[in-house]
């Protein structure tokens, strides 16, 4: 397991055992902390972490991607689309971001756009989308 994955696991298990996570939080990247909040269903906390992170890291496609995930889970599809567009501008050839865009189109009822994005992914067979 990668180091960040280990600490992410610690951030989930320690509170379940009634232990403090303040030490673990100092070791995690803000994006890992946000992912932990997302997994726990704590969208407001995750959004707060990501917004703070993006103030200092405006060139982070991962930050904008996570922001879009949070908005998507809150069914704020317009906000999710704006965040995802920022991520895609920073990393336009990313299959992960194109897949996220296709899924967002699908979830927001934009079926023709979703189909076009899925077909574009299918045509780009060099991509491994298994992650």
Long-range contacts (C-beta under 8 A, 24 or more apart in sequence): 4-28, 4-29, 4-32, 7-32, 8-32, 8-35, 8-36, 11-36, 12-36, 12-39, 12-40, 31-60, 31-62, 31-63, 31-66, 34-66, 34-70, 35-66, 38-66, 38-69, 38-70, 38-73, 43-70, 43-73, 43-74, 46-70, 47-71, 59-90, 60-90, 61-86, 61-87, 61-88, 61-90, 61-91, 61-94, 61-97, 62-87, 63-87, 64-90, 65-96, 65-97, 65-100, 68-100, 68-104, 69-100, 72-104, 72-107, 77-104, 77-107, 77-108, 80-104, 80-108, 81-108, 95-121, 95-124, 95-127, 95-128, 95-129, 96-129, 96-131, 99-129
